[in-house]
Each structure stands twice: as structure tokens, then as C-alpha cells.
């Protein structure tokens, strides 16, 4: 459904020039033109020169935001025995074993932002693929969410660990904080994310890796980013 952007959005968009901004300029600009009444999330969108249909061009990984994300994620841990106690002590919001798997299966319950599972529980958790998969919540050893060290995994996610994964159109979308953060904190977080994505470049990716990058807030217009500094570092 096409709708006319509102006056506030148009006024904000007019202040963004049609050029690639260095991150240090883009962040303060985004904060200056904000008009929403709530504390918006700031996101980075990276269009990559990869074809995610090929397994060897899949880009995914995790990065811990140096300044957190401004809101603590609700973490569910599916574990057995002593690992449940460890998870509780580390600050997990929900902890359980097969009872949690059943709750998700029977009630479609998904009131959490991240799921960590111990390897021995993955046979049960595997049944939840249809529910957790599409939401990007399925535990995965590659992203550190299938682990024996549940305490470390919980603490990292609570500290602002962001999982990134290229979607089928070749784009990565990831949050880097709140618009109310200081500019320095947002620049630092966004830099960490972009660097992590650049580092995760698959060997099979040919041509230009980061085709374009945009910084935006929930309601605001996108600001095009100059990421040549990151790409140059990766080429070294």
C-alpha cells in the first residue's frame, strides 16, 4: 500500500543530501532531523554483493555492541540439569527444558528475543524450526547460541550481542542502538557492526562486497553511508 510520506518525514528527508556521508557525520545528522516522539532504534542496512542462494556466499555472524543496544533482550534458555541453574544465575529471563519446548509448540509462545540451548536439548529444540526459524530465533552453534557455556551466552546477549545474517535479497539489517545515545556511542556501535560484516566476507564473493550502506531510525529517512574506509581495511 503506497502512502504519501508525512510532512515531518519530508521535512527531515530534505535535510539529507544525495551523497554518501561518513559515519561521524551521518549519526549527528540522523539525530538532528529526528521527529518521532519515542526513542527510536537506529539501524544499519548493508546491501552486499553476494548471492545468498549459494552456501559459500552466506554471510552471518555476531558482534557485541560496545555500548549495548539500550534495551535488554529477553533471553530464553532451554537446558537440562545444572545448566538451568547457571542460566538463571546469569540473568536469563526464562529457563526450562522440554516444558519450554512444549509451551512454544502448543501455545505458539514467542515472548523472547533470543534463545540459547545446550547441545543435548537440540533434539527437542529441532522440533521448533517452523516457529523459531522464520523469526531468526533458532539456536545455532555458529552464532554461539548452542553451547554448554550458557552463562557466557546469556551475558553476551544481555550486553548487546547482535546477530547478523544476509537475507535472501542480499541485505543485512541490524540494530545499533537508540537515537538517544550519544553520537560517539552510535558511531562506535555502527562501526563495530560494519567491521564485523566486512570481516565476514566469504572467499567466494566476487566484485564489490558492500554495494551500499544506509543508516536510519525507525521513522526517519535513510542516510547513505560512505563505507570505503571499512572496505579498505578489509582489503589489506
N, C-alpha and C positions, 0 to 999 in steps of 0.2 A: 504494500500500500504506500503510494507516494504521497508525502505531505510536504507542504512548504515549511522550510526551517523557520523557527520563530524569529522575531525581531532581535531578541537578545543574542541568539546564535549568530545571526547575520552580522550584527554589530561586532561580535567577537571575531568572526571569521575575517572581517575586513581588515583587522589589525595584523593578520598573518600574511606575510609576503610570500609570493610564489618562489621560494628558494629553499635550499637545504640549510637549516640552522645547526651550528654546533650545539651540543647538548647544554653547555653552560649558558647559552642564550635562549634555547628553546624552553627550558624549565621555568625561568622567571617570566617569560612571555606567557606561557600557559597559565601561570598563577595570576598574572596581571589581568588577563581577559576573562577570568572565570566569572560566571554569573549565577551558578546554581546555589541554592540556599543550604545545601548539605555538604558534608566533607567528601568530595568525590574521590574515587580511586583513579590513580594515574596509571595508564597502561602504555606499554611499548608494543608496536606491531612491526614485525620484520618480514618482508617478502623475500623469500630465498630462492636462489637459482638451483633448486633441486627437484627431482621428481619422486615424491614420497611413495609412489607405487612400487618403486624398486627398493627392496630391503636395504641395499647397500647405500641408499641415499636418504635413509631415515635420520632425522635429526631430533634427538631428545636428550634430556639431561636435567640436572638440578643445580640450583645455585642458592646459597644462603644470603639473603639481603643484609648488607652490613648494618642497616638501620631498621630492620624489621619491616612489617607491612602496615602497621598502625592498627591492626585488629588481630587478635589472637585467633588462630584457626581451631575449630572443634575437631579433636582427634579421636578416632575410634581405633582401639587395639583389639585384635582378635588373636588370642594366645591361650596357652594352656598352663596349668600348674603355677610355678613360682613367677613365670613371666607376667602373669596378670598383676601380681603384687608390684613387680618392678615398674610396669606401665602406670599403675595408679600413683606410685611414688614420684614418677617423673612428670606427672601432671596431665595424663590422658583424661579426656572428658568422659569417654565411655570405654569400658573394658569388659570383655567376656570371651566365651568360646563359641561352641555350637549354638548356644542360646541366641547370640548376636546374629549368627548366620540365619537362623530360623526367623528371627524378628524381621530382618531385611527381606527375606524371601516371602514370608507370609503377609507382612504389613506394607511392603514396599518402602520401608523406613530409610530415609537418607538424610537425616538431620545432622550431617557432619561434613567437614571439608577435606578430610584426609583419612585414609585407612592404612594401618600398619598391621602386618600379620607375621606370625612366626612360621618358619618353613613347614613345621609339622601340621599347621592348620590349613595349608594351601589346598589340600584335597577338598575340604569343606568349602573354603572361600571360592574355589574354582566354580562352584555352582552359581555364584553371584555375578558371573560375567555379563549376563544380559542387563542386569540392573546397574552394576558399577562401571562396566566398560564404557558405555556411551557418555557417562559423566566424568570420565577420566579419573575414576577413583580406585581402579583395580590395583591392588598391591603388586609391585614389580621389583625383582631383585636389582634390576639396573638402576632404579631410582632410590634404592635403599629402603623401600617400604616392605620388603620381605626380608626379615632379619632376625637374628637371635638377640641382637643388641637393641631391644625395644626402647630402653630408656634414652639412648642416644638419638634414635629416630624421632621419638616424641619431642625431645628438647629442640632438635633442629627445626622441625616443622613449626613449633611454637615460636622459635626465634625468627621465623620469616623465611623458611626454605620454600623456594618456588620451583615447581616442576614445569619444564617447558617441553613442548612437543609440536613438531610441524604438523599442520592439519593437511587434509587431502588437496587443498589448493596451494600448498607450499608456503603457508603463512604461519608464523608463531605469534601468539598473543599472550602477553604475560603482564601481571600487575607489578608495579614497582614502588607502591606506597600511596600515601594520601596527599591531596592537594595542599593540606595544611602543614605538611612537613616543611622544613627549611629547604631553600633551593639546593644548598650543598648536599643535604641528605638524599634528595631525589636524584640529583646528578650522580651521586655515588652509587645509589641503588641501580639506576638505569645503566650506568657504566658496567657494573658487575654483571648484569643480565646480558648486555650486548657482547661483552667479552666472552662470557660462557658460551653463548651461541656461536660466536666466531670460532672459539676453540673446538667446538663440537663438529666443525665442518667435516663431512665424510670425504674420504680419499676419492670416492667415485664422482664427487660433484665437479662438474666442468663449467668453465666460463665464470661469469660474475656470481659470487656466492650471495652477498647481501644486495639484492636488487634495489630495495628501497626500505626506508625505516620511518615510522611515524610515532610521534608522542601525542597522546591525547588524554583528556579526562573524561569521566563518564558522560557528561553532557556537552562538553566543549568541542570545538573544531580540532582537527588534527594539525600538528605542526611537523613538517617534513624535516627529517634529521640528516645531518651530514655524518656518515659513519666511516669515512675514509680512514680516519685515524685508527679505528679498530681493525679495519681490514688490512691496513699497512702493517700493524703489529703482527697480524696472523701470518702475513706473507714472509716475515723474517725467519 
